Amino acid sequence: MPLSICAIIPTLNEEECIVQCIEKLRARGVAQIIVADGGSHDRTVQLATDLGTKVVRAIRGRGQQLHAATCHVEHPIIWLVHADCTPPSTATTTIAESVESGAQWGAFAIEHIVPHDASRLLRWCLTVANKRSRTTVTPYGDQAIFVTRELLQQIGGVPQQEIMEDLELSIRLNKITPPVIHQSTISVDSRRFVRHPVKTFLAWMTFPWLYKLRVSPQRLMRWYSR
């Protein structure tokens, strides 16, 4: 019998995506779904609750939200899925087989959904992001990172920080074992790039280096919020 998976969805005002995300995860055979909400003021929590999904409320910030939700996990594999991402239909089988073969954590390549009216600059930015996801050993959160509960506990859980929690998580996991990056792709909504293409791309390109140079998550968050 394949290993069972708990998917955790960090949310903040995701009423447009949350129902579809939960339904797709259930269709893929996820054993447990937890919505980790950071204080939504739209219908996100109500919609998730109406679907019978467990909702864990936490301090705003993906790191804090994910960390709080992991305390409620009942299965050996934890899968961190953003609400605006669509995993491949074979994702749960792929994850379970990877872990059964000895992998302790990993992620997927991504394919951004490109708007029909996207500019050349936006298309180039998304292409770079897609290519990066296929070769990296420090996957980002939108690559749907999965990890065994045992390994996550070993490193102290998801880092409780406002921003760059995904990079810090990958750094800590990499110190123990490298990830498996599956080439089957996660479809990612490009809404953030569409709204602020230059700002988002510059943050994506520079923040990891600034973070590795020990610029604090709090300062990076202030810069990104401007």
N, C-alpha and C positions, 0 to 999 in steps of 0.2 A: 504494500500500500504506500503511495507517494507521501512524502512529508507534507504536512499542512502549513499553510501560510496565513499570517495576519497582515493585512494591508492597513497602513496608517495614512490618512489624508490630512495634511495641515491646511486649515482654511482661515480666510478672513474675507468676508463678503463675496462668497463664491456661489451665490444663488443661481447664476446662469449655467454653472458647470456641475454642481455637486450631484444632482440626480443622475445625470448621464454617467458620471464617474462611478458612482456606487453601483449602478445597474451593470455597467461593463465589467467591473471587478467581480461581481456575483456571477455573471455569465462565464467568467474565466475560472470559476471554481475556487475563489478565495474563501477560506474557512471562516475568517473573522475580519470585520472591517471596523475601524475606529476613526471617527472624525475628531481631529485635534483642533479645536477652535480657539482663535486668539481674540475673541470679542467682536464677532460680526454683529452689525446692526441692521443687516438685511434679513432675508428668510433662510439663510444657510442652515442654521441649527434646526429650525422647524422642519424644513424639507428632509434633512437627514433623519430626524427623529421620526417623522411620519413613515419613513421607509424601514423603521425598526433598527436603525444603525445606532451603535453606542456613540455618544458624544462626550468628549472630555474637554472641559473648559480650562484654559491656561492663560498665563501672562502672554501678551502679544509678542510674537517673535518665533520664527519657525523652530529654532533650537529649543526654546522653552516648551513650545507646544508638543513637539515630537517626543521630547524627554518625558513629559508628563504622561503622554499616551502609552509609552512603552511599559509603564507599570501595570497596565491592564491587559497586556498580551497573554494569550493562552496557548500559543503555538510555537514551534521551534524555529520558524523562519519569519523575520520581520521585513516587510516590504514598504518602503517609503515612496508614496505616489502623490504627485501634485494633482490638484483637481482638474487642471486644464490639459492633462496628458492622457493619451489613449494608448495603453499597452497593446502589443501584438496578441492575437488570439491564443497563441501557444505559450504565453509568458509564464504562467504558473507551472506548466510542465517543464519548461526550460529551466526555471529556477530550481525546482525540486530535483531534477536530474543533475544539475550542477552541484548542488549540495551533497547529494548521494554519492557523487563521484569524487568528493573531497574538497570542493570549493567552500570557502567560509563567507565570502561576500562577493558582490559584483554589481553590475549595472547593464544598461542597454545603450546602444547607439540611438541617436535621435534624428528625427526628420521634421523640421519645422513646416507648418502649413503656410505656404506663401500666398498672400492675397493676390487676386488677379491684377490689381492696380498697383502692385508694389514697384517702387523705384529701383533703379539699378543698384543704388547704394544699399537699400534694404535687402535685395536678393543676394548681394555679395556678403553682407553681414551674416545672413542666415546660412549661407553655404559654408562659410568659415566655421560657424558654430557646429554645423552638422559634421564636418570633417574632423573637427577636434574631438568630438564624442566617440569616434571610432578607434582612436589610438591612445587616449589618455589613460593614466593609471590613477588619476585623482578626479573621478567623475563628479559632476555637479548634481544637485537635487532633481533637476528635470530629467535626468537619465534613469530615474526610478531605481535608486540604490536598494539592494536587498542584502541582508546580513543575518547570520544565525543569531538567535537570542543569546546563546552562550558567549559568542565573541563580542557582541555589543555590551554585555554585562562586564566582560573582561576589561574593556577600555573605559568603563564608567558611564556608559550610555551615550546618547546623542548630546554633543556639546551644547550647553545652555547659553547661547548667545544670539544677538539680534540678527546678525548677518554673517555670511561666510561659514555658517554651521556645517554646510555640506562639504566645503573644502577641508575644514578642520576634522570632520568625521573621516574623510578619505585619508587625510594625513595620518591620523591615529591608527586607522585600520591597516594602512600600508606598512606601518612599523612592525606589524605582526605577520601579515601575509599579503601578497598582491591580489588584485581583483580579477574576476573574469568579466570581460566586456563582450556581451553578446551582440552580434551584428544584426539580429532582428530588431527593427526600429520601433521606438516609441514616437507616436505622432504628438507634436507639441504645438499648442496654439501660440502664434507669434504676436499676440496682442501687445505685449510689453514693448517689443521692437517697433511695432506699428505706431504706438502712441509716442514713444521717445526713442527713435532709432539711434541717433548719435549718442545720447546720454547712456542708453542701455549698452550699446556696443563698447563704448569707452570704459564703462564700469566693468563689463565682462573681461575686457583685455587687461585693464590696469589693476583692479582690486585684488586679484590673487597675488600679484607681485608685491603690492603694497602690504597686503596681509602677511606675506612671508617675510617682509622687511620689518614686521612687528608694529605696523600701524594698527591701532586697536579697532575692534568691531564697532565700538561706539562712535569713533571718529568717522569710520567709513560709512556708517549709517547716517550720520549728520550730513556728510557730503552727498550721499545718494538722495536724501530727502529734499535737497534744495531745488 
